[in-house]
Amino acid sequence: MANAPLNGIKLNDLAAYTEIVTNEPAQAISEYGIVAEWKGGVHSEIRTLNQKVGGKEIVKDFRFQVGEPEELLGNNAYPTPQDYLLGGMAGCMMVGFVAGASARGIKLDSVNLTIKGNLDLRGFLDVSEEAPVGFDEIQFHFDVKGDATQAEFDEVIAGVQKLSPNYRTIADAVKVTAMKA
């Protein structure tokens, strides 16, 4: 089986897509979007917009709820915005780790990624100029089992840190602008 998956990744398909975007850079552009609808209090519903990859529209209609714990005026019914932020980072890093390990021929038995960060809510509440608004540090740890050495896993992790779009978006300064209605 020429394209048998390794860790669920079809390496021939990955190589073919890599060749396409190398030869046709416009095919590498992926556009994302969401719409947030306020539901009352600190509860919002997020709806994904259709995604475009290389000009091809991918129909999406996913919805998820965002809230806060009681201590932050919510009812603890939904994950917080920070849960989704860290979860989005983790999901992207996991894709990069599994794809990177697979490209190196590493068979994975299990991969767990823990990401943590602390917020000083005095910044959000604007009661202290000393308190940052947002995370001042995010830490992560991969716990991996598979047929590679720790040094080989560390090389894959270094690749994730270099190439994961969500990791890079958070680790690097990114320009955020308000769109005109």
N, C-alpha and C positions, 0 to 999 in steps of 0.2 A: 504494500500500500504506500504509494509514493507520497501521498499527502495525509498520512495517518497523524492524528493530533498527538502532540506531546503536551501534557498538562492542559488539554482542551484547546490548544493553539495549533492551527493548521499552518505549519511553517512555510509551505509552498505558497499559500495564499498571502501570507505576510510578505514574502519575498516579491511576489508579483505586484502587490499594491505598492511596495517600496519602489519598485522599478517604474511604475506608472507615475508616481508623484515626483520621482527624480527627473523623468523626461518631460512631464507636463506639470510644472509647479502650481498652476491654477487648480489642479485636481486635489491639491493638498489643503485647500482652504475649507475650513469647517466653521459654520456659523451657528451659534446657539442663542436661545432667548427664552425668557420666562415672562409671565404676567402674574403679579401678586394681587389678590383681591382681599381687602380687609373684610373680616367676618364679624368684627366686634371685639372690644377689649384689646388684648394683645394676640388675638388669633387671626391668622391669615391663611388663605389657600393659595398655593402656588400651582400654576398650570404651565406646562412646557409648551413652547412654540415649536413649530416644525423646524427641523434641523436641515441645513444645507451642507452637503459634502461635495466639493468639486462641482458645484452648480446643480447637483441632483438633490431634489427635495425629499426628505425622509419624514413621512407623516408621523407625528407624535401627539398623543393626548394623555399625558401622564399628569396626575394631580397628587399633591401631598400637602399636609397640614403643618403649620408652624405655630408654636405657642411658647409659653413660659411656665415655670413652676409658680406655685402660690406666692412664694417669697418675692417674685418679680411680677406680680399682678395677674398671673394666669391661673390655670387650674391643673397644670401638669398633665394635660391630656395628650400633648403632642411634643415631639422633639423641638428644641430651641433652634434659633438661627445659627448659633455657634455649633450645635450638634451637626447640622447640615453642612456648615462650612468645613468642619474637620472631617465629616463623613465623605464629602466630595473630594477632599484632598486624599483621604485614605483610599477611596475607590480608584482614583486615577493612579495613585502610587502602586496599588495592587495590580492593576492592568500592566503597568510598566514592569513591575517585578516579575510577574508570570511570563510575560512576553520576552523579557530579557533573559530570564533563566532558560526558557524554552529554546531561544535562539542559540544559547550556548550548549544545548543538549542536556541540560540538567533536569532530571526527573524530580518533581516535587511531591512529597507526601502530605505536607500541611504547611500553610503559611498563615500566620496571624500578625496583624499590624495594629499596634496601639499608638494612638496619638493623643496628646494631652496639652492643655494650655490653661493659663489663669488669666482672668479678667479682673481688674480693679474697677468695680462699678462706680467708684467716685468719679472716674473720668466720664462715663456715660451720663451720670447725673449732674455733671458740671459743678461739682462741689470742691474739686481740688485741681489746681493747675499742675501739680506734681504727678497726678495719676494719668497714665496714658489712656486714650480711648482706643480700645482694642487690645489684642494679645501683644505682650512685649516679647514673648518667646513661645514657640511651639516645639514640643519634643516628640520624637517618634521612635519606635522600636519594632523591628521585625523579629518574630520568632519563627524560624524556618526549620523544617525537617525535609531531607531529600538526599540525593546521592552526590552531594558536593561537599567540599570543605568549607569551613567558615570563611576562609580567605576568598573563595570563589563566590560565596553568597555576598560578602562585602563588596566585591567588584560589581555584582548585579545591583546592590543598593546604591553604590556610587553612580551607576548608570541611571537609576531612578531619579536621584537627586539632580542629575544633569538634564534629563530629558522629560520628566513628568510635567505636562502642562499646568496642572493644578498646583503642584509643588512649586514650580517656578513662578507662577502667578502670585503665590503667597510670599515666597522667599524674596522676590525681586519687587522693586517699586513698579506699580502698574498705573497707568493713567486712567482715571475714572472721570467721565464727563457726563453732565446732565444733557439729555436729549430734549430738543424743543418739541412740543406737542404738535 
